[in-house]
């Protein structure tokens, strides 16, 4: 591992901290549908195209 990588892990307050993305806290077009998407995932639906087709009538403006 590179020296900087080792420092990053050593300085982290939590184990997850080094794995956070720079884009993680950016707004997404899916933010207002997060609860719906979480519900569908917990129901076992993991087909992205199917869930996308279900969110379009709800007003989601994103594309597949």
OpenMM code with the backbone's topology and positions (N, CA, C; nanometers):
from openmm import Vec3, app, unit

residues = "UNK UNK UNK UNK UNK UNK UNK UNK UNK UNK UNK UNK UNK UNK UNK UNK UNK UNK UNK UNK UNK UNK UNK UNK UNK UNK UNK UNK UNK UNK UNK UNK UNK UNK UNK UNK UNK UNK UNK UNK UNK UNK UNK UNK UNK UNK UNK UNK UNK UNK UNK UNK UNK UNK UNK UNK UNK UNK UNK UNK UNK UNK UNK UNK".split()
positions = [
    Vec3(0.0838, -0.1189, 0.0000),
    Vec3(0.0000, 0.0000, 0.0000),
    Vec3(0.0877, 0.1245, 0.0000),
    Vec3(0.0350, 0.2246, -0.0594),
    Vec3(0.1060, 0.3525, -0.0612),
    Vec3(0.1028, 0.4151, 0.0784),
    Vec3(0.2025, 0.4961, 0.1079),
    Vec3(0.2138, 0.5612, 0.2381),
    Vec3(0.0880, 0.6426, 0.2701),
    Vec3(0.0374, 0.7142, 0.1714),
    Vec3(-0.0810, 0.7987, 0.1928),
    Vec3(-0.2036, 0.7133, 0.2264),
    Vec3(-0.2156, 0.5975, 0.1644),
    Vec3(-0.3280, 0.5085, 0.1924),
    Vec3(-0.3231, 0.4595, 0.3361),
    Vec3(-0.2048, 0.4231, 0.3816),
    Vec3(-0.1877, 0.3776, 0.5197),
    Vec3(-0.2221, 0.4902, 0.6164),
    Vec3(-0.1781, 0.6106, 0.5874),
    Vec3(-0.2107, 0.7265, 0.6719),
    Vec3(-0.3610, 0.7506, 0.6770),
    Vec3(-0.4251, 0.7390, 0.5620),
    Vec3(-0.5696, 0.7621, 0.5555),
    Vec3(-0.6435, 0.6637, 0.6457),
    Vec3(-0.6056, 0.5360, 0.6432),
    Vec3(-0.6699, 0.4369, 0.7287),
    Vec3(-0.6337, 0.4587, 0.8758),
    Vec3(-0.5118, 0.4950, 0.9029),
    Vec3(-0.4682, 0.5157, 1.0410),
    Vec3(-0.5363, 0.6371, 1.1036),
    Vec3(-0.5616, 0.7405, 1.0255),
    Vec3(-0.6219, 0.8634, 1.0757),
    Vec3(-0.7746, 0.8583, 1.0821),
    Vec3(-0.8353, 0.7570, 1.0244),
    Vec3(-0.9811, 0.7486, 1.0172),
    Vec3(-1.0417, 0.7270, 1.1562),
    Vec3(-1.1503, 0.7977, 1.1826),
    Vec3(-1.2201, 0.7841, 1.3106),
    Vec3(-1.3040, 0.6562, 1.3147),
    Vec3(-1.3531, 0.6139, 1.1981),
    Vec3(-1.4321, 0.4911, 1.1893),
    Vec3(-1.3787, 0.4067, 1.0745),
    Vec3(-1.4144, 0.2809, 1.0728),
    Vec3(-1.3702, 0.1918, 0.9666),
    Vec3(-1.4265, 0.2328, 0.8307),
    Vec3(-1.5489, 0.2870, 0.8288),
    Vec3(-1.6135, 0.3241, 0.7031),
    Vec3(-1.5597, 0.4538, 0.6432),
    Vec3(-1.5008, 0.5371, 0.7239),
    Vec3(-1.4582, 0.6702, 0.6792),
    Vec3(-1.3706, 0.6693, 0.5535),
    Vec3(-1.2708, 0.5842, 0.5414),
    Vec3(-1.1880, 0.5870, 0.4194),
    Vec3(-1.2631, 0.5451, 0.2931),
    Vec3(-1.3784, 0.4844, 0.3089),
    Vec3(-1.4521, 0.4349, 0.1940),
    Vec3(-1.5615, 0.5293, 0.1467),
    Vec3(-1.5737, 0.6462, 0.2058),
    Vec3(-1.6761, 0.7408, 0.1635),
    Vec3(-1.6306, 0.8100, 0.0357),
    Vec3(-1.7250, 0.8248, -0.0535),
    Vec3(-1.6976, 0.8851, -0.1833),
    Vec3(-1.7075, 1.0371, -0.1747),
    Vec3(-1.6364, 1.1040, -0.2630),
    Vec3(-1.6455, 1.2501, -0.2658),
    Vec3(-1.7841, 1.2945, -0.3136),
    Vec3(-1.8571, 1.2067, -0.3824),
    Vec3(-1.9899, 1.2408, -0.4347),
    Vec3(-2.1012, 1.1935, -0.3422),
    Vec3(-2.0678, 1.1314, -0.2326),
    Vec3(-2.1669, 1.0690, -0.1458),
    Vec3(-2.2715, 1.1674, -0.0941),
    Vec3(-2.2356, 1.2900, -0.0699),
    Vec3(-2.3290, 1.3858, -0.0099),
    Vec3(-2.3866, 1.4834, -0.1120),
    Vec3(-2.3704, 1.4520, -0.2406),
    Vec3(-2.4266, 1.5363, -0.3456),
    Vec3(-2.5733, 1.4995, -0.3666),
    Vec3(-2.6581, 1.5973, -0.3961),
    Vec3(-2.7990, 1.5666, -0.4208),
    Vec3(-2.8153, 1.4771, -0.5441),
    Vec3(-2.9189, 1.3953, -0.5430),
    Vec3(-2.9472, 1.3043, -0.6530),
    Vec3(-3.0918, 1.3207, -0.6966),
    Vec3(-3.1207, 1.2897, -0.8230),
    Vec3(-3.2594, 1.2954, -0.8705),
    Vec3(-3.3436, 1.1887, -0.8013),
    Vec3(-3.2797, 1.0904, -0.7396),
    Vec3(-3.3522, 0.9829, -0.6724),
    Vec3(-3.3793, 1.0101, -0.5248),
    Vec3(-3.3296, 1.1201, -0.4714),
    Vec3(-3.3443, 1.1487, -0.3285),
    Vec3(-3.4890, 1.1440, -0.2803),
    Vec3(-3.5815, 1.2031, -0.3555),
    Vec3(-3.7206, 1.2064, -0.3090),
    Vec3(-3.7896, 1.0707, -0.3237),
    Vec3(-3.7268, 0.9772, -0.3941),
    Vec3(-3.7826, 0.8430, -0.4122),
    Vec3(-3.7109, 0.7384, -0.3269),
    Vec3(-3.6226, 0.7841, -0.2399),
    Vec3(-3.5416, 0.6924, -0.1607),
    Vec3(-3.6252, 0.5972, -0.0762),
    Vec3(-3.7286, 0.6463, -0.0102),
    Vec3(-3.8101, 0.5578, 0.0731),
    Vec3(-3.8808, 0.4528, -0.0128),
    Vec3(-3.9302, 0.4934, -0.1296),
    Vec3(-3.9946, 0.3980, -0.2199),
    Vec3(-3.8936, 0.2930, -0.2667),
    Vec3(-3.7759, 0.3373, -0.3054),
    Vec3(-3.6724, 0.2448, -0.3527),
    Vec3(-3.6274, 0.1503, -0.2416),
    Vec3(-3.6148, 0.2029, -0.1203),
    Vec3(-3.5788, 0.1176, -0.0060),
    Vec3(-3.6855, 0.0111, 0.0187),
    Vec3(-3.8131, 0.0528, 0.0088),
    Vec3(-3.9231, -0.0425, 0.0277),
    Vec3(-3.9197, -0.1527, -0.0776),
    Vec3(-3.8995, -0.1153, -0.2027),
    Vec3(-3.8962, -0.2136, -0.3116),
    Vec3(-3.7790, -0.3096, -0.2941),
    Vec3(-3.6667, -0.2575, -0.2503),
    Vec3(-3.5499, -0.3416, -0.2283),
    Vec3(-3.5753, -0.4390, -0.1136),
    Vec3(-3.6359, -0.3913, -0.0067),
    Vec3(-3.6641, -0.4795, 0.1071),
    Vec3(-3.7699, -0.5842, 0.0720),
    Vec3(-3.8523, -0.5552, -0.0298),
    Vec3(-3.9504, -0.6535, -0.0774),
    Vec3(-3.8835, -0.7590, -0.1660),
    Vec3(-3.7576, -0.7372, -0.1989),
    Vec3(-3.6845, -0.8350, -0.2789),
    Vec3(-3.6695, -0.7985, -0.4250),
    Vec3(-3.7213, -0.6844, -0.4666),
    Vec3(-3.7091, -0.6438, -0.6065),
    Vec3(-3.5719, -0.5807, -0.6288),
    Vec3(-3.4905, -0.6467, -0.7091),
    Vec3(-3.3562, -0.5955, -0.7382),
    Vec3(-3.3380, -0.5683, -0.8870),
    Vec3(-3.4466, -0.5691, -0.9626),
    Vec3(-3.4416, -0.5429, -1.1056),
    Vec3(-3.4497, -0.3921, -1.1274),
    Vec3(-3.3377, -0.3317, -1.1642),
    Vec3(-3.3301, -0.1858, -1.1774),
    Vec3(-3.4244, -0.1331, -1.2845),
    Vec3(-3.4361, -0.2032, -1.3970),
    Vec3(-3.5248, -0.1560, -1.5043),
    Vec3(-3.6710, -0.1563, -1.4582),
    Vec3(-3.7110, -0.2598, -1.3864),
    Vec3(-3.8486, -0.2685, -1.3368),
    Vec3(-3.8773, -0.1546, -1.2393),
    Vec3(-3.7864, -0.1309, -1.1462),
    Vec3(-3.8061, -0.0241, -1.0484),
    Vec3(-3.8057, 0.1120, -1.1178),
    Vec3(-3.7202, 0.1280, -1.2184),
    Vec3(-3.7185, 0.2536, -1.2936),
    Vec3(-3.8533, 0.2774, -1.3600),
    Vec3(-3.9087, 0.1721, -1.4231),
    Vec3(-4.0395, 0.1856, -1.4886),
    Vec3(-4.1484, 0.2195, -1.3872),
    Vec3(-4.1331, 0.1754, -1.2643),
    Vec3(-4.2304, 0.2065, -1.1600),
    Vec3(-4.2175, 0.3501, -1.1091),
    Vec3(-4.0984, 0.4073, -1.1156),
    Vec3(-4.0793, 0.5436, -1.0635),
    Vec3(-4.1133, 0.6516, -1.1661),
    Vec3(-4.1117, 0.6185, -1.2949),
    Vec3(-4.1445, 0.7178, -1.3971),
    Vec3(-4.2850, 0.7749, -1.3768),
    Vec3(-4.3888, 0.6913, -1.3570),
    Vec3(-4.5224, 0.7489, -1.3331),
    Vec3(-4.5311, 0.8306, -1.2035),
    Vec3(-4.4378, 0.8079, -1.1106),
    Vec3(-4.4373, 0.8839, -0.9853),
    Vec3(-4.3776, 1.0234, -1.0047),
    Vec3(-4.3199, 1.0467, -1.1232),
    Vec3(-4.2649, 1.1772, -1.1535),
    Vec3(-4.1134, 1.1830, -1.1588),
    Vec3(-4.0485, 1.0701, -1.1460),
    Vec3(-3.9031, 1.0690, -1.1527),
    Vec3(-3.8580, 1.1082, -1.2928),
    Vec3(-3.7728, 1.2085, -1.3013),
    Vec3(-3.7291, 1.2594, -1.4305),
    Vec3(-3.6020, 1.1962, -1.4821),
    Vec3(-3.5437, 1.1075, -1.4061),
    Vec3(-3.4188, 1.0442, -1.4482),
    Vec3(-3.4425, 0.9425, -1.5576),
    Vec3(-3.3361, 0.9045, -1.6240),
    Vec3(-3.3456, 0.8026, -1.7271),
    Vec3(-3.2806, 0.6745, -1.6795),
    Vec3(-3.3154, 0.5645, -1.7441),
    Vec3(-3.2589, 0.4371, -1.7065),
    Vec3(-3.1111, 0.4391, -1.7344),
] * unit.nanometer
topology = app.Topology()
chain = topology.addChain("A")
for resn in residues:
    res = topology.addResidue(resn, chain)
    for name in ("N", "CA", "C"):
        topology.addAtom(name, app.Element.getBySymbol(name[0]), res)
